[in-house]
Amino acid sequence: MTAVTLLAFAGLCLLLSVTPGPDTFLVLRISLQSAGAGLAAALGSALASLVWAALVGVGLAAVLEDSAEVFRWLKIAGGLYLLYLGISSLIRARRTTASPAAGHAPRPSYSRRTGFGAGAFSTLLNPKVGLFYLAVVPQFIPHGGNTLDTAMVLGAIESAIGFLYLAAVAVAAAKAMAWLQRPRVSSWLERGSSGIIGALGLGVLASSTSS
C-alpha cells in the first residue's frame, strides 16, 4: 500500500469517527461521572475494533456477509445491548439524583474496568462497525498480499483514530465537569444521553425485524 492509500483510508476513518454514534454517546455519558472510566471506555472501543479487523483478515466476517440471518441476529444483539445501556443508565441517573450524600459529590457509578467493558461490548455488538470492515477494508487490501497482516494494519489505523477522537470527547467532558455537574444540567445530560443510547438500540432492533 502506498502512503496516498493509507492517507485516504485514514481520512475515511476520521469521517467515520466524528460521525456521532453509540460509542460517542457512551463515552460522553461515562465521562460525565468519571474521566478515567471514559478514557477506559474509549480504549475498550478502540481495541474491540481490532477484533473486527481480525475477523475480516481470517475470513470469518464473510460468514456475516453471506448469511443475512446471522447478521440479523448480530443486529438484534447489538440493539438489545444498547437498549440495556440506555435503561440502566436512566435508572442509575435517577438513583444518583434522588439520594446524593449531603455535602458530597455523587460517587461515580463506573470504574475503569466497567467503562472498558462497556466500550468494548458496544463496539463488538455494533453492526455498523462490522459493516464498515466488511465493505471498506477489503477494498484496500492489495491483490496477492497478506490479507491478515494488511487487515490488522488498517484496523490499527482505524483503532488509533477512533481512540484519539473518543479520548478527546472524554477529556472535553472532564474539563467541563464543573459546569456539567450542576444538578440540573447533569440530570438533563444523564437522561438525554441515556435516552439517545436507548433510542439507538430501538432503532437497530426495528431495522433488524423489518429486514
N, C-alpha and C positions, 0 to 999 in steps of 0.2 A: 504494500500500500504506500502511496505517495503522501507527502506532507499535505498536499491540497486535499486529498481524500480524507485524511484524518481531521483536518480543519472543518471540512464540510460536515463530517459526522459529528464533531464537537458542537458545531452550530446548531445542528438538528437536536442534539441532546439538550442544549441550553434552552431552545424553544420549548421542548417537552417539559423541562424542569420548571420554567417560570409560568407555565400554564397551571392555574390553581386546580388541585386535585385532592383526593383523600389524604395523601401523605402531608401536603402543606397544611391543611386544616388540623390534622392530628398533631403535628409538631407544634403548631401555634398554640393549640389548646393545652398541651402538656407543658409548654414553656411558660404559660401564664402561672403555673404552680411551681415549677422548678426548672431553672435554666439548664442545670446538669442533666436532668431527665429528658429535656427537649433535645439537647445535643446527642444524648444516647439514642433517642428515637430516630434522629437524622442518620446516625451511624448504622442503626439496625436496618433502616430502609435502604441505605446505600449498599450494604453488604448483601441484603436479600436480592437486590437487582442482579448481583453476580450469579446467583443461583439460576436466574432465567437465562443469563448468557451461557452458563454451563449446559443447561438443557438444550439450547439451540446447538451448541457445539457437539454434543454427543448424539444429536438427532432425536432426543425424546420429545422435543417440542413439536416435531412433525406429527406426533400422535394427536395432539390437540387440534392441529390444523386439519387433519383428515377426519377426525371424529367430532361431529357437531355436538353429539350427546355429552362427550367428555368435557368439551369446552363450556357447554351449557351448565353442567354441574359445577364447574370451577367458578363460573359467574355467580351461581346461586350461593356457593360457599363464601365467596368474597362479599356478596351483598348482605348475607346474614351476619358476617363478622363486622361489617361497617355499621349495620343496624344495632348490633350488640354494643359497639363502642359508643354510638350516639346515646342509647338508652342508659347505659351505665354511667356515662359522663353527666347526663342530666340528673340522675339520682345522686351522684357524688356532689354535684354543684348545689343541689337543694339541701343536702345534709350539711355541707360546709357553711351555707348561708344561714341555715336555721340554728345551728348550735356552735358558733365560734367561741373559743375560750375568751373570757373577759380580759381585755388588755393585751391579748396575744394574737399574732397573725395566725390564720388557719394553717394547720400543718399540711405540707404537700402530700397529695394522695399518690403521687407517682415517685417511685425510686428510679435510679438509673437502670436497674435490671428490668423493671416492668416497662419503663419507657423504651428500652432497646427492644424488648419482646413485642410491644405494640407496633413499633415502627417496622420491624421485620415481618410480622404477620400481615400487616396492612399491605405491604408491597408484594409479598408472596401470594396473597389472595386477591390482588388487583388484576383483573384480566386485561386491563389496558396496558399494563407493563408487559405482560406476556405477548399481547398482540403487537406491541412495538418491536420486541425482539423477533417475533415470528415474521413480521412483514418487512422490517427495515434492515436489521443486522445482516441477514443473508445477502442482501444486495451489495454489501461492502466486503464480502469475503471473496478474494481473488480465486479465479479458476485454477484448480490444481494445488492450491495452498493448503496448509494445515488448518482444518476447519475449527478444531477445538482451540488451538492457540490464538487464531485470529479472532474468534468469538470472545475469548477471555480478554484480549487486548481492548476490543471495542467495548466490552462490558465494563472494564476498568475505567475507561474514559467516561462512560455514562454514569458510573457509580460515583466517580470523583466529582463530576459536575453537579450531580444531584445532591451529594452530601454538602458541597460548598453552599449551594443555594439554600437548602434546608437549615444548615447551620447559621446562615445569615438571618433567616427567619427567626430562629430560636434566640440569637443574640439580640436582634432588634426588639423582640418581645420582652427580653430580660431588661434591656436598657429603659424600656418604657414602663417597667414594673411599678414604679411609684405612682404613676397615673392610672395604670390598669388595675391596680389593687384597691382602688377606691371601691367600696362595697357595691355601689350601684353599677359602676362601669364593669367591674369584674363579674357581677352576676349576669349582666346582659351579654357579655362576651362569652361566658361559660355556656349559657343557654343557646346563644346564637351559633357558636361553633359546633356544639354538640348536636343541635338541630340540623345543621348542614351535613355533618357526618352521617346522621341517621337518614336524611333525605337522599344522600348519595347511595346509601345502602338500599333504600326502597327503589330508587331508580334502576340500580343494577338488577334487583330482583324482578322488577316489572319488565325490563328488556329481555331477561332470560326466559321468562314464562311466555312472553309473546312471540319469541323466535322459534 
